[in-house]
Amino acid sequence: MAHGYDTMMNPPIEELLEKAGSKFRLVALSSRRSREITDYVGQLKEGIGSSVPPQVTSTASRPLSIAFEEIAAGKIVAVDIDPDAVVEEPSDEESGAAGASGTDESA
């Protein structure tokens, strides 16, 4: 059944699931991006505008529909984070020297 306007089924759910990889990731990614778009629109009214604007040109008025279109276009991508990865923070000496020594202290 064709409508004269876009619905949540455009882009097709199958295409979105291929891009996201799983239903859970699609829900998490689209809801987070939808909130970011809502924040962006709210900041425009206040004149702040520090959030990332929508990455696609859309006729949709709902932030979730815009988020789905961004995911389908490949503009918004989920990134896997390794929970076992250790982030090394620079020590006070290293941050002041800006890496001038070039030695590896972890060995």
GIRA-V859275 format. One record per residue. RES is the residue in one small letter. BURIAL is # if it has 24 or more other ideal C-beta (glycine too) atoms within 12 Angstrom, else .. Layout:
# GIRA-V859275
res=RES burial=BURIAL
res=RES burial=BURIAL
This chain:
# GIRA-V859275
res=m burial=.
res=a burial=.
res=h burial=.
res=g burial=.
res=y burial=.
res=d burial=.
res=t burial=.
res=m burial=.
res=m burial=.
res=n burial=.
res=p burial=#
res=p burial=.
res=i burial=.
res=e burial=.
res=e burial=.
res=l burial=#
res=l burial=.
res=e burial=.
res=k burial=#
res=a burial=#
res=g burial=.
res=s burial=.
res=k burial=.
res=f burial=.
res=r burial=.
res=l burial=#
res=v burial=.
res=a burial=.
res=l burial=#
res=s burial=#
res=s burial=.
res=r burial=#
res=r burial=#
res=s burial=#
res=r burial=.
res=e burial=#
res=i burial=#
res=t burial=.
res=d burial=.
res=y burial=#
res=v burial=.
res=g burial=.
res=q burial=.
res=l burial=.
res=k burial=.
res=e burial=.
res=g burial=.
res=i burial=.
res=g burial=.
res=s burial=.
res=s burial=.
res=v burial=.
res=p burial=.
res=p burial=#
res=q burial=.
res=v burial=.
res=t burial=.
res=s burial=#
res=t burial=.
res=a burial=#
res=s burial=.
res=r burial=.
res=p burial=#
res=l burial=#
res=s burial=#
res=i burial=#
res=a burial=#
res=f burial=#
res=e burial=#
res=e burial=#
res=i burial=#
res=a burial=#
res=a burial=.
res=g burial=.
res=k burial=.
res=i burial=#
res=v burial=.
res=a burial=.
res=v burial=.
res=d burial=.
res=i burial=.
res=d burial=.
res=p burial=.
res=d burial=.
res=a burial=.
res=v burial=.
res=v burial=.
res=e burial=.
res=e burial=.
res=p burial=.
res=s burial=.
res=d burial=.
res=e burial=.
res=e burial=.
res=s burial=.
res=g burial=.
res=a burial=.
res=a burial=.
res=g burial=.
res=a burial=.
res=s burial=.
res=g burial=.
res=t burial=.
res=d burial=.
res=e burial=.
res=s burial=.
res=a burial=.
